[in-house]
Every structure is written in structure tokens, then in C-alpha cells.
Amino acid sequence: MPTPTLHTLLHPDRIRLGLSSATKADAINTMVDLLANHPAITSLSDVRSAVFERESTMSTGVGHGLGLPHAKTDAATETIAALATLHPPVEFDAIDSSPVELLLLLVGPESEASLHIKVLGRISRLVHQVPLRDALTRADTPEAVVDTLQRAEATL
């Protein structure tokens, strides 16, 4: 199975620009809430628990202002994503101690563990490109985020 593109895992309904959250937990909770009406989610509370359980093992603040909370759980029947820009940036216990201004949530079923890892790798390759990160944080509509990602993924 080919690795899905990030822009196909996102939908404008699951993108929030200029999200204001006081804490890391608030930001993650808001991101999980964006998945609430997706047909692939069978239990939002189980998804939330899985994301926070994963976060408790090690922060998903990967540096350069990026947070990648993620989880594998049987409460998801397919891999989906949500994205937010955070204004102001939020302290996230990142490996470089930088606050997070771009947050990307990835959730998928346990049965797609290898796919989950491949998608995380794709995300990492994409968002470590400074021009792309800057374009995503400056995007003014959810559709602009999807278009920006689609153009960037065409170059991978």
C-alpha cells in the first residue's frame, strides 16, 4: 500500500488557523475534538486517551515549532489527520525547547502501524522544510493549507 499523502488525510473541516490555547493539553484536546464527526472515529474518548497516553511517554514536540501528537488506536478505522496553527505559540516540552506554532495530529488504527510510521516520516520530511513551515503558519484559509501541502508533496 503506498503511503497516503498528507493533504489527502486532511480536510478543511479538520484545520484550525490561529488557534489560541493556554496549554499543550488544551491544544491537543482541541485537535482531538476536530475528529469528532469523522466516520472513521468510533470513540472520541478512546482516541483522546490514546493520544494523551502516547504523549505521556515522550513529548511529540519535535522542534522547530512543530508538534506531532499521534496515536494508534482501534477507536479509528482509518488513518486521519488534523492540523492547527497556534497563535500565540504554546509551550510543548519540545526537544529544542521551542514553543509549538504548528500542530499536526495523526490518528490511525493499530492494524495500520507500519502505515502510521510511514506517514509520520512523510510529515517529518515535509515540515522540516523551513519555507513550507513558514507558508503553513502564514496560510489564511484551511484550503490554502491543503493546497500548500499538495504542492510540497508533489516535490517529494
C-alpha positions in Angstrom: 0.0 0.0 0.0 1.5 3.4 -1.0 1.9 6.0 1.8 -1.0 8.3 1.6 -0.3 12.0 1.1 -0.8 14.3 4.0 -3.1 16.6 2.0 -5.4 13.7 1.3 -5.5 12.8 5.1 -6.6 16.3 5.9 -9.9 18.1 5.2 -10.5 21.8 5.6 -13.0 20.9 8.4 -10.1 19.5 10.4 -7.8 22.5 10.1 -7.8 25.4 12.5 -5.8 28.6 11.9 -4.8 30.9 14.7 -5.9 28.5 17.5 -5.5 30.1 20.9 -4.7 27.6 23.6 -3.4 28.3 27.0 -1.6 24.9 27.4 -0.4 21.9 25.5 -3.2 19.8 26.9 -5.8 22.4 25.7 -4.3 22.4 22.2 -4.3 18.6 22.0 -7.9 18.4 23.2 -9.0 20.9 20.6 -7.2 18.9 17.9 -8.9 15.6 19.0 -12.2 17.4 19.0 -11.7 18.2 15.3 -12.1 14.5 14.6 -15.4 14.3 16.4 -17.7 13.8 13.4 -15.3 11.8 11.2 -16.9 8.4 10.3 -13.5 6.6 11.0 -13.7 7.5 14.7 -15.7 5.0 16.7 -14.9 6.5 20.1 -13.6 10.1 20.5 -12.8 9.5 24.2 -10.7 6.4 23.3 -8.8 8.4 20.7 -8.2 11.2 23.2 -6.9 8.7 25.8 -4.6 7.1 23.2 -3.2 10.5 22.1 -2.5 11.6 25.7 -1.1 8.1 26.7 1.4 8.4 23.7 2.2 12.0 24.7 2.9 10.9 28.3 5.7 8.5 27.1 7.6 11.3 25.3 6.7 14.8 24.1 5.8 15.0 20.4 7.2 18.5 20.3 9.8 17.6 17.6 11.4 21.0 17.4 11.4 24.0 15.0 7.9 25.0 16.3 6.3 21.7 15.3 4.2 19.4 17.4 3.1 15.9 16.1 0.8 14.3 18.6 -0.2 10.9 17.3 -1.6 7.6 18.3 -2.6 4.2 17.0 -5.9 3.0 18.4 -8.7 0.7 17.4 -11.1 3.6 18.0 -10.0 4.7 14.5 -10.9 2.6 11.5 -8.6 4.5 9.1 -5.7 7.0 9.3 -6.7 10.6 9.5 -5.1 13.9 10.4 -5.9 17.4 11.8 -3.8 20.5 11.7 -3.7 23.8 13.5 -1.6 26.9 13.7 -1.2 28.2 17.2 -1.3 31.9 18.0 0.3 32.5 20.3 2.7 29.5 20.2 2.3 27.0 23.1 5.0 25.5 25.3 5.1 21.8 24.4 8.2 20.3 26.1 9.8 20.2 22.6 13.2 18.6 22.2 14.6 22.1 21.3 12.6 23.9 24.0 10.9 26.0 21.3 7.1 26.6 21.7 4.9 25.0 19.1 3.1 27.1 16.4 2.2 24.3 14.0 0.4 21.3 15.4 -0.4 18.2 13.3 -2.4 15.3 14.8 -2.3 11.9 13.3 -4.5 9.0 14.4 -4.8 5.6 12.9 -5.8 2.0 13.7 -3.5 -0.4 15.4 -3.7 -2.6 12.3 -2.0 0.2 10.2 1.1 0.6 12.4 3.5 0.5 9.5 1.5 3.0 7.5 1.3 5.2 10.6 5.2 5.2 10.8 5.4 6.0 7.0 3.0 8.9 7.3 5.0 10.3 10.3 8.1 10.0 8.2 6.5 11.9 5.3 5.3 14.6 7.7 8.7 14.9 9.2 10.3 15.3 5.7 7.8 17.9 4.7 7.6 20.1 7.8 11.3 20.3 8.3 11.4 22.4 5.2 11.5 25.9 6.5 9.8 27.5 3.5 6.9 25.1 3.8 6.6 25.5 7.6 6.5 29.3 7.1 3.9 29.0 4.3 1.7 26.8 6.6 1.9 29.2 9.5 1.0 32.1 7.3 -1.9 30.4 5.5 -5.1 32.4 5.8 -7.6 29.6 4.9 -7.8 25.9 5.5 -8.0 25.4 1.8 -4.7 27.3 1.4 -3.1 24.8 3.9 -4.3 21.8 1.8 -3.1 23.5 -1.4 0.3 24.3 0.1 0.8 20.7 1.3 -0.3 19.3 -2.1 2.3 21.5 -3.9 5.0 20.5 -1.4 4.2 16.8 -1.6 4.4 16.8 -5.4 8.2 17.5 -4.9 8.8 14.5 -2.6 
